[in-house]
């Protein structure tokens, strides 16, 4: 009888832990998560939700959306991945979690950024919380998507996306006006000021995989990251930079086509199109910031499309 009871207890405990595994997140926390989470909520949709969806993973909730699934500003799912995909439900405005909305989504995993560590105690009352590093200097290119694929067992999905990406990369490399080996690039993002683009985005992945290397800037000209993407840049440094390739993006809420981006840069650095080396040589590429700044294969592909179009015009 005693043996039967012990066996029953052992079986019950085994069932309780079936389908789970223990992992260490990017802050060093030990977290028990489902083997195959089905209802994931993210704490930052462009940096975490879009990479997951690029891998075919469903995301049921995130910051910045209404209950109807509308995003408060640019809808990165539409611009990066294309329209028609199911949209996550909102869990409250940015910086303020609505626990009632969060619980209503019945998540089995919450994925946040390393800066969300102060919210872990609150969020953990609803579901396990895994924190992923997304800060500039701590991850590069599309590494976030690669690490999330590893976490969720989506390596095959990533491999399929990367096969498409590598094929496109070779196609674009063949139409470049010259060999990019040893040539420099500078990527800037326009808000109400001039900003250097950080290390993490599909754009940076594609530009560097083509063979360009980042232009070294004076230490004081692009430091003190104001976000995971940007660092303020001195316009005088920009005027003297003279990279071989200049990449320009406009703010998400402004006109993101070439004309709108040129006009925005004119306001910040008057006369830039008359004295910079890449302009004189025709080596300026304008990117739609909403398409290329997520850390995804999809954003890298959008970047290659824009560079390929520029290169074909140069032929």
N, C-alpha and C positions, 0 to 999 in steps of 0.2 A: 504494500500500500504506500509506504513512505517513498519507495523508488518511483512509483507511478506519479505521486504528487510532484516530486522533484523534476521528473521528466516533463510534466505538464507545465510547470513554472518555466523551465528552460525553453520549451517550445514557445511559450507566450512572449518571453523576452526576445527570442530570435525573430519572431514575427514583427514585434514592435520596431526593431531596428532594420528590418528588411527594406531594401530600396533606398537606403540612406548611406552616405559616406562622409567622412571628415576631411576637410581641406583647410589649408592655411591661406588667409587672404593677404592682400598686399600691405596691410598694416601689421601683419604678424599674428592676427587673431585666429584662433581655431574655431571653425564653424562646421556644424553638421547640416548638410544640405541634401535634398532629394537627389537620387541618381538621375532622374529624368524630370526636372521641374516642368510643370505644365502651365503655371500661372505666375509669371514673372512681372514684378513691378520694378521700374528703374527710377533712380533719383536724378537722372539727367538724360533727357531723350536723345539729343544729337550725339552725345559722347558715349552713351551706353545702349540706348534703345535702338538707334539706327544700326549700329554694328551687329546687334543681335538679330534684327530683322533681315539684314543682309545675308545672314547665315541661315535664314529660314526659321528662326525661333520666334514664337509668338510672344508679344509683350502686351499684358492686359492693362497696365496702368503706368502713369508717370506724371511728373510735375508739369504744370503749365497748360494742361488741357481742361476743357469743360467736360461735364458729364456726357455731352453729346459727341465728344471726341475732337472738338475744334481746338486748334493751337492758338495761343495768344498772339504770336507774331508769325514768323516764317514757319511753314510746316515742312520740316526737313524730310519727313517721310515722303511727301509728294515730290519735293525737288530732287532728292538724292535717289530714291528708290522707284519713283513713278507713282502716279495716281492709281487709286483703286484698291489699295491694301487696307485691311482693317486697322482702325486707329485705337491706340490705348485710351483708357478713361482717365480723367483727371483725379489727382489725389490732393489738390489744393494748390494755391498760388506758390510761386517760387519762394523758397526759404521758410515755408510754413506748411507743415504736414497736417492734413485733415484726417485724423485717425479713424473717424467714422467712415469716411469714403474709402480709406485704405482697407479697413476690415471688410467692408461690403464687397470688395473685389476678391476676397478669399485667396490672397497670394500664398504660394508655397515657397517663394524665394524673393527677397528684395536685394537688388544690386545697386550699391551706391558708389560714390567716389571716396577717395581717402580723406577728403575734407569733410565728409559726413560722419566722421567718427563721433562727434558730439551728439548725434541723433540715434546712435545704435541702441542705447538702452530703451528709448521710446519705441523705435521700429521693431525691436526684437520681441515686443509683446504681441506682435501680429504674425511675424514669420522670421525665419533665419535671415541674417543680413550678411552679405558678402561685400567687402569694400575693394574696389578696383582702382589702381593708380591711373590717373589721367593727366597729372600735372606736367607742364612743360619742363623738360630736363630729366623727367623720370620715365618717360616713354616717348617713342618716336614713330612717325609715319602711321602705319595701320596696326601697330603692335597691340593696341587695345582689342581690336577684333580678333587678332591671333590668340591672345590670352583668354578671351571669352570662349573662343572655339575649343580651346584645351579644357577649360573649366567644365563646359557643358557637353563634351563629347561630340562636337560638331566638326571634327578635323576633316572628314570627308567633304562636307559642304564647303569648308574653306579651301580645300585642295581644288575643288571644281571651279570655284570663283577665281583662284589664283591661276589656273590654267588659261582661263579666258583673258585674265589680266596680262600674263606673260606674252601671249600671242599678240595682243594689242600693242604691248610695249615694243616688240620687235618690228611691227608694222610702222609705228610712229618713228622709231629710231632710224629707219631706212629713208624717211622723207625729210629728216632734219637738214637744214641748209649746210651744215658742217658737222664734223665730229665733235661731240660735246666733251670728250675726255679732256680734263684739265681746265675746262671753262667754268666760270663762276655764275651763280645766279643770286638775285636778291628778290625776295617776295615781300610785298608790302600790302597792308590792309588799311583802308581809310575809314576813320570814324569822324569825329570832329577834329582829329589830329592824324598825323602820320604814325603808323605802327609797323614794326617788323613782325613778320609771321613767325611763330615759334616752330618747334620741331614736330609737333603732332598733328597730322592731317593726311588725308589721301593725296592732297596736292603735293606735299613735301615728299611723300613716298614715290610718287610718279616722277617728279622732277629729278630726284637723285638717282632713281633706278635708270633713268635715261642716260645718266653719266655726268650731270652737272654737279658741282660742289658749291656749298654755301659760301658766299662772300664773307670774309672776316671783317667785322665792324669794330670800331673803337669800343672798348668795354663799357664806357659810360653812355653810349648812344642807344643801346637797346637792352637795358637791364631793368631789374625790378618788375617782373612779369605782372601785369595788371589782370591777367586771366590765364586760362590754360592755353590760349591761342596767341595772344599779342603781347608786344612790348613797345612802349612809346619810343619813337625815333626822332632824333633831331633833324629838322629839314635841311640844315646846312650839311650834315653828314650825308644825307641822301643825295644832295646835289653834287657831292664830291665822290660818291661811291663808285660809279662807273662799272657795274657788273657786265659780264658778257650777255646775260639774259635778265631782263627785268619782268617780274610778274606783278601785276597790279589787280587788287580786288577792292570793291567798294563795300560799304556798310550793308548789312542785311536789309535794313529798312529803306535804303536809297535805291536809285536806279543802278542796276547791276550790269547793264550792257556797256559796251565800249564807250559810247558817247557820254553816258552818265558818269562813268568812272573817270574819264578824262576831265570832265567838268569839275568833279569833286577834287581831283588832284591839282587842277589849276588854282582852285581857291586856297589850297594849303601850301603849295609850292609854285607860285606864279613863274611862268617861263620854263618849267621843267622840261617841256618838249622841245626846247631850243638849244639846251646846253648839255644834256646827258648823253653819254656814249651809246647806250643801247638804243636810244631814240634815233640818233644819227645813222645807226647801222640797221635800223628796222627790226631790232630784237626786243620787242615789247609784246607781251602776251597778256590779254585781259581775261580774267576768270570770273565766273559767277560765284561769288563767295558762298551762296547758299547750297551750291552743288558740290563744292570741292573741299570744304573744311572739316567734314566729319572724318574720324579715323577708320575709314572703311575702304574696301576694294571698290565699291561703287563710286566713291569720291575720287579715287585714283583713276578710274576709268573715265570719268567726266573730265579730269585734268588732261588725260592723254588725248581725248577728243578735241579739246580746245587747242592744245599744242600742235596736234596734227593738222587742224584747220589752218593755223597760223603758218606752219611749215609749208603746206601746199600752196599758200598764197605767195610764199617767197620763191617758189620754183620758177 
